[in-house]
Amino acid sequence: MSKKRKWDDDYVRYWFTCTTEVDGTQRPQCVLCNSIFSNADLRPSKLSDHFNRQHGGVGGHDLNSLKHMPAHSDQNETLKAFGVASHEDALLQASYQFAYLCAKEKNPHTIAEKLVKPCALEIAQIVLGPDAQKKLQQVPLSDDVIHSRIDEMSQDILQQVLEDIKASPLKVGVQLAETTDMDDCSQLMAFVRYVKEREIIEEFLFCEPLQLTMKGIDVFNLFRDFFWKHKIALDVCGSVCTDGASSMLGENSEFVACVKKEVPHIVITHCLLNPHELVTKTLPAKLRDALFTVVRVVNFIKGRAPNHRVFQAFFEEIGIEYSVLLFHTEMRWLSRGQILTHVFEMYEEIDQFLHHQSSNLVDGFENKEFKIHLAYLADLFKHLNELSASMQRTGMNTVSAREKLSAFVRKFPFWLKRIEKRNFTNFPFLEEIIVSDNEAVCIATDITLHLQQLSNFFHGYFSIGDLDEASKWILDPFLFNLDFVDDGYLMKNDLAELRASGQILMEFETMKLEDFWCAQFTAFPNLAKTALEILIPFATTYLCELGFSSLLHFKTKSRSCFNMSDDIRVAISKKVPRFSDIIEQKLQLQQKSLYHIWNSSCNWSHRLIKLTVIHSPSPDPSTCTEQTGLGEQGEELGINTTERLG
């Protein structure tokens, strides 16, 4: 085990302070350039070398000159005498701005000192001259500095979000999803939706690893502890949208049971973005076999490197548009639709390739019934992809999402009637290959049974349904028939008053539904509160899926061991860090550190003088006071030199 060096207060003479990591490791940080060094550099020779080489004794001042420094009553003058120039805030701002761009572009922290800064210095030297190069040289862009800057910006963004949550007039909506990164670490990600002023805001909340198991209770504990850590009651959450395995995040999971135990009236919704899995579960045996045949063919081509190379060369030779097949995956929504479409469109070419490779999959792939089933599946999953894509956007609420699902399911009866008449207009791939009445009759029977079963599953699984008649005023309070509202409904008078306003009608026609009701909080608070309680809950985990895509950029093979929570927050949050506040706090902290160093160094000088005096014969007090070099300044600092020297 490597030796860990310990901090000594006497090291402040080299203009360093100490930072302590989570594991207790102490690391020196230069207060002049903010550079943080390793624990191995925590020794006087290393610190002195950096102090003299990088800062030149701080503009010519050495330790002996500290006794001539001004008192605490004039810290600004003290800092100037220390060589801290007025452009310090500009250097800090440049450093923070680069760190912000670095996180936004999902770049590694080392890119600054290894690429960007050397390039900037070369450009400054060539274009602007050596003076500009010297100024750029002072901008701190080391790996540790960029990391600390991103951490500080992340905390500022998180603080803004937490302040908004606390100030929200309504309970917030949360969406949760879990994924496994390339390091086999389970990551739980959460986004929040809340009301701020005249709009609904969607913001990143956290991305935290599940340390051991991935059970529902583990998810709940992590979710609850986040709110407790920031001193927010869990009942601030009005709804939670989940996705994933039923054992962890499903509607009947342990997680949901724990949440409802803490917050009984919370609304739990399941992500509506993944009807593909439901469709697969309802497939009849013949259609399921056709889907598995497609998966085996793709795995045969993609799963073996030689086959894949030969496949690409073969397709380039015959001039086919597609040269790469997609892998089938259970975890991504659009995978099946895209892979089935590609396989159907390249059916003849794939068949030739399987013959060329003498694959035992040829017999099943060439079967006429298989091709008919493949065409139907490609058409059906293409419809599902279009449905999912229409719901993949920010601001999607449960009302709009259920309307889209309801509209999709309502097409089934029309499709069934056309299929009964051997009309396959809604299935263009299938219509293309049906050539005989016998084939049409066989596939029509399979399709009819499947669509009927699928319609029942959609209604049961996703709870598809419109708002009840008494609540449809939320969607359009001006065309809504007030006769459907009971006379005892307290907000009926508010609805009548709202409908009488021409200005509010203009707002309704020009604003999004959520923004419209946010704008009515002042005039009609009861109506707005009721409407937004229905519109705030998340309908999908789309934002979490976007976050997982960002996580793939951060958690690369070379950066797999790092916790990327802060980087992800800065990268995908819509909030902009309050740079002026961060820099001001940084400068104040730096001023305190510098004064602490100066004061500690003065004390260190006194200790040296005291030792000298103790070993001197019969020192004269006045001479001792003179030796300290403090005089009236020592009195200003509250230093009794006679007492100090004994």
ZIDA-V744982 format. One record per residue. SS is DSSP state (hx for helix, st for strand, lp for the rest). BURIAL is 1 if it has 16 or more other C-alpha atoms within 10 Angstrom, else 0. Layout:
SS_BURIAL ; SS_BURIAL
This chain:
lp_0 ; lp_0 ; lp_0 ; lp_0 ; lp_0 ; lp_0 ; lp_1 ; lp_0 ; hx_0 ; hx_0 ; hx_1 ; hx_1 ; hx_1 ; hx_1 ; lp_1 ; st_1 ; st_1 ; st_1 ; st_0 ; st_0 ; lp_0 ; lp_0 ; lp_0 ; lp_0 ; lp_0 ; st_1 ; st_1 ; st_1 ; st_1 ; st_1 ; lp_1 ; lp_1 ; lp_1 ; lp_1 ; lp_1 ; st_1 ; lp_1 ; lp_0 ; hx_1 ; hx_0 ; hx_0 ; lp_1 ; lp_0 ; hx_0 ; hx_0 ; hx_0 ; hx_1 ; hx_1 ; hx_0 ; hx_1 ; hx_1 ; hx_0 ; hx_0 ; hx_0 ; hx_0 ; hx_0 ; hx_1 ; hx_1 ; hx_0 ; hx_0 ; lp_0 ; lp_0 ; hx_0 ; hx_0 ; hx_0 ; hx_1 ; hx_1 ; hx_0 ; lp_1 ; lp_1 ; lp_1 ; hx_1 ; hx_0 ; hx_0 ; hx_1 ; hx_0 ; hx_0 ; hx_1 ; hx_1 ; hx_0 ; hx_1 ; lp_1 ; lp_0 ; lp_1 ; lp_0 ; lp_0 ; lp_0 ; hx_0 ; hx_0 ; hx_0 ; hx_1 ; hx_1 ; hx_1 ; hx_0 ; hx_1 ; hx_1 ; hx_0 ; hx_1 ; hx_1 ; hx_1 ; hx_0 ; hx_1 ; hx_1 ; hx_1 ; lp_0 ; lp_1 ; lp_0 ; lp_1 ; lp_1 ; lp_1 ; hx_0 ; hx_1 ; hx_0 ; hx_0 ; hx_0 ; hx_0 ; hx_1 ; hx_0 ; hx_0 ; hx_0 ; hx_1 ; hx_0 ; hx_0 ; hx_1 ; hx_1 ; hx_0 ; hx_0 ; hx_0 ; lp_0 ; hx_0 ; hx_0 ; hx_0 ; hx_1 ; hx_0 ; hx_0 ; hx_1 ; hx_1 ; lp_0 ; lp_1 ; lp_1 ; lp_1 ; lp_1 ; hx_1 ; hx_1 ; hx_1 ; hx_1 ; hx_1 ; hx_1 ; hx_1 ; hx_1 ; hx_1 ; hx_1 ; hx_1 ; hx_1 ; hx_1 ; hx_1 ; hx_1 ; hx_1 ; hx_0 ; hx_0 ; hx_1 ; hx_1 ; hx_0 ; hx_1 ; hx_1 ; hx_0 ; hx_0 ; lp_1 ; lp_0 ; lp_1 ; lp_1 ; st_1 ; st_1 ; st_1 ; st_1 ; st_1 ; st_1 ; st_1 ; st_1 ; st_0 ; lp_1 ; lp_0 ; lp_0 ; lp_0 ; lp_0 ; st_1 ; st_1 ; st_1 ; st_1 ; st_1 ; st_1 ; st_1 ; st_1 ; st_1 ; st_1 ; st_0 ; lp_0 ; lp_0 ; st_0 ; st_1 ; st_1 ; st_1 ; st_1 ; st_1 ; st_1 ; st_1 ; st_1 ; st_1 ; st_1 ; st_1 ; lp_0 ; lp_0 ; lp_0 ; lp_1 ; lp_1 ; hx_1 ; hx_1 ; hx_1 ; hx_1 ; hx_1 ; hx_0 ; hx_1 ; hx_1 ; hx_1 ; hx_0 ; hx_1 ; hx_1 ; hx_0 ; hx_0 ; lp_0 ; lp_0 ; lp_1 ; lp_0 ; hx_1 ; hx_1 ; hx_1 ; st_1 ; st_1 ; st_1 ; st_1 ; st_1 ; st_1 ; lp_1 ; lp_1 ; lp_0 ; lp_0 ; lp_0 ; lp_1 ; lp_1 ; lp_1 ; lp_1 ; lp_0 ; lp_1 ; hx_1 ; hx_1 ; hx_1 ; hx_1 ; hx_1 ; hx_1 ; hx_0 ; hx_0 ; hx_0 ; lp_1 ; lp_0 ; lp_0 ; lp_1 ; st_1 ; st_1 ; st_1 ; st_1 ; lp_1 ; lp_1 ; lp_1 ; lp_1 ; hx_1 ; hx_1 ; hx_0 ; hx_0 ; hx_1 ; hx_1 ; hx_0 ; lp_1 ; lp_1 ; lp_0 ; hx_0 ; hx_0 ; hx_1 ; hx_0 ; hx_0 ; hx_1 ; hx_1 ; hx_0 ; hx_1 ; hx_1 ; hx_1 ; hx_0 ; hx_1 ; hx_1 ; hx_1 ; hx_1 ; hx_1 ; hx_1 ; lp_0 ; lp_0 ; hx_0 ; hx_0 ; hx_1 ; hx_1 ; hx_0 ; hx_0 ; hx_1 ; hx_1 ; hx_0 ; hx_1 ; hx_1 ; hx_0 ; hx_0 ; hx_0 ; lp_0 ; lp_0 ; lp_0 ; lp_0 ; lp_0 ; lp_0 ; lp_1 ; lp_0 ; lp_0 ; lp_1 ; lp_0 ; lp_0 ; lp_0 ; lp_0 ; lp_1 ; lp_1 ; hx_1 ; hx_1 ; hx_1 ; hx_1 ; hx_1 ; hx_1 ; hx_1 ; hx_1 ; hx_1 ; hx_1 ; hx_0 ; lp_1 ; hx_0 ; hx_0 ; hx_1 ; hx_1 ; hx_1 ; hx_0 ; hx_1 ; hx_1 ; hx_0 ; hx_0 ; lp_0 ; lp_0 ; lp_0 ; lp_0 ; lp_1 ; hx_1 ; hx_0 ; hx_0 ; hx_1 ; hx_0 ; lp_0 ; hx_0 ; hx_1 ; hx_1 ; hx_1 ; hx_1 ; hx_1 ; hx_1 ; hx_1 ; hx_1 ; hx_1 ; hx_1 ; hx_1 ; hx_1 ; hx_1 ; hx_1 ; hx_1 ; hx_1 ; hx_1 ; hx_0 ; hx_1 ; hx_1 ; hx_0 ; hx_0 ; hx_1 ; lp_1 ; lp_0 ; lp_0 ; lp_1 ; lp_1 ; st_1 ; hx_1 ; hx_1 ; hx_1 ; hx_1 ; hx_1 ; hx_0 ; hx_1 ; hx_1 ; hx_1 ; hx_0 ; hx_0 ; hx_1 ; lp_0 ; lp_0 ; hx_1 ; hx_0 ; hx_0 ; hx_1 ; hx_1 ; hx_0 ; hx_0 ; hx_1 ; hx_0 ; lp_0 ; lp_1 ; lp_0 ; lp_1 ; lp_0 ; lp_1 ; lp_1 ; hx_0 ; hx_1 ; hx_1 ; hx_1 ; hx_0 ; hx_0 ; lp_1 ; lp_0 ; lp_0 ; hx_0 ; hx_0 ; hx_0 ; hx_1 ; hx_0 ; hx_0 ; hx_1 ; hx_1 ; hx_0 ; hx_1 ; hx_1 ; hx_1 ; hx_0 ; hx_1 ; hx_1 ; hx_0 ; hx_0 ; hx_1 ; hx_1 ; hx_0 ; hx_1 ; hx_1 ; hx_0 ; hx_0 ; hx_0 ; hx_1 ; lp_0 ; lp_1 ; lp_0 ; lp_0 ; lp_0 ; lp_0 ; hx_0 ; hx_0 ; hx_1 ; hx_1 ; hx_1 ; hx_1 ; lp_1 ; lp_0 ; lp_1 ; lp_1 ; lp_0 ; lp_1 ; lp_0 ; hx_0 ; hx_0 ; hx_0 ; lp_1 ; lp_0 ; lp_0 ; lp_0 ; lp_0 ; lp_0 ; lp_1 ; hx_1 ; hx_0 ; hx_0 ; hx_1 ; hx_0 ; hx_0 ; hx_1 ; hx_0 ; lp_0 ; lp_0 ; hx_0 ; hx_0 ; hx_1 ; hx_0 ; hx_0 ; hx_1 ; hx_1 ; hx_0 ; hx_0 ; lp_0 ; lp_0 ; hx_1 ; hx_1 ; hx_1 ; hx_1 ; hx_1 ; hx_1 ; hx_1 ; lp_1 ; lp_1 ; lp_0 ; lp_0 ; lp_1 ; hx_0 ; hx_0 ; hx_1 ; hx_1 ; hx_1 ; hx_0 ; hx_1 ; hx_1 ; hx_0 ; hx_1 ; hx_1 ; lp_1 ; lp_1 ; st_1 ; lp_1 ; lp_1 ; lp_1 ; hx_1 ; hx_1 ; hx_1 ; hx_1 ; hx_0 ; hx_1 ; hx_1 ; hx_0 ; hx_1 ; hx_1 ; hx_0 ; hx_0 ; hx_1 ; lp_1 ; lp_0 ; hx_0 ; hx_0 ; hx_0 ; lp_1 ; lp_0 ; lp_0 ; lp_0 ; lp_1 ; hx_1 ; hx_1 ; hx_1 ; hx_1 ; hx_1 ; hx_1 ; hx_1 ; hx_1 ; lp_1 ; lp_0 ; lp_1 ; lp_0 ; lp_1 ; lp_0 ; hx_1 ; hx_0 ; hx_0 ; hx_1 ; hx_1 ; hx_0 ; hx_0 ; hx_0 ; hx_0 ; hx_0 ; hx_0 ; hx_1 ; hx_1 ; hx_0 ; hx_1 ; hx_1 ; hx_1 ; hx_1 ; hx_1 ; hx_1 ; hx_1 ; hx_1 ; hx_1 ; hx_1 ; hx_0 ; hx_1 ; hx_1 ; hx_1 ; hx_0 ; hx_0 ; hx_1 ; hx_1 ; hx_0 ; hx_0 ; hx_1 ; hx_0 ; lp_0 ; lp_0 ; lp_0 ; lp_0 ; lp_0 ; lp_0 ; hx_0 ; hx_0 ; hx_0 ; hx_1 ; hx_1 ; hx_0 ; hx_0 ; hx_1 ; lp_1 ; lp_1 ; lp_1 ; hx_0 ; hx_1 ; hx_1 ; hx_0 ; hx_0 ; lp_0 ; lp_0 ; lp_0 ; lp_0 ; hx_1 ; hx_0 ; hx_0 ; hx_0 ; lp_1 ; lp_0
